[in-house]
Every structure is written in C-alpha cells, then in structure tokens.
Amino acid sequence: MNLKPLQQKLLAAARAHPPSDRVPYAFEQRIRAHLAALPPVDLAALWSRALWRAAVPCVAITLLLATWSFAPSPVASTTEDLSQQFEQTLLAPADQLEASW
C-alpha cells in the first residue's frame, strides 16, 4: 500500500469539506449528563493510596539502615566503644568549663 498517495487523497478530501460551526443537537446536555454520572473524586482515598505506596520504600530504607548500623565495622576501635566516644565528645565542653574554674 502506498501511504503517500493515500495521505494526499485524505488531505484533499478534508480540505474539500471544511468543518461546520454547527454544534450537534443537545450536545451540552449530553456532556453535562456524562459529567454528572462520573463518581466524585475521593481525596482521602487518593492520599491514603499515595501514603501506602510511600510506606514500602520507607520500611525498606529503615531495614537497610538498621542492618548497616548493627553490622560490625572493620575499622572499629577495639579499645573504645562508640558510646564512649560519643559521651566524651558530648561532654568535652563541660570538662573545659570545669578546668577553667
């Protein structure tokens, strides 16, 4: 099938019969009836569906980070625990205040 001649014939037929400005009978009423038949948009359902879809990646990220945080570190210091380092860092300004008094 030759598409180029077919396209030319269709374009010529479309140009020979321009569309009219006349609207079909009761067009507006049919459109309004169609719109009235549609169910209303339930915003709560849309939000709940979106939040449930977002919950899956959040749980996956939480599990991944929990696994990573409990895994033993190959560079971990054997003499001091992380909690001890954290406490020393947190209380360093207090120690400096005691030394200045």
Sequence and secondary structure as in RCSB ss.txt:
>XXXX:A:sequence
MNLKPLQQKLLAAARAHPPSDRVPYAFEQRIRAHLAALPPVDLAALWSRALWRAAVPCVAITLLLATWSFAPSPV
ASTTEDLSQQFEQTLLAPADQLEASW
>XXXX:A:secstr
  HHHHHHHHHHHHHHS   S   TTHHHHHHHHHHHS    HHHHHHHHHHHHHHHHHHHHHHHHHHHHS  TT
  SSS HHHHHHHHHHHHHHHHHHH 
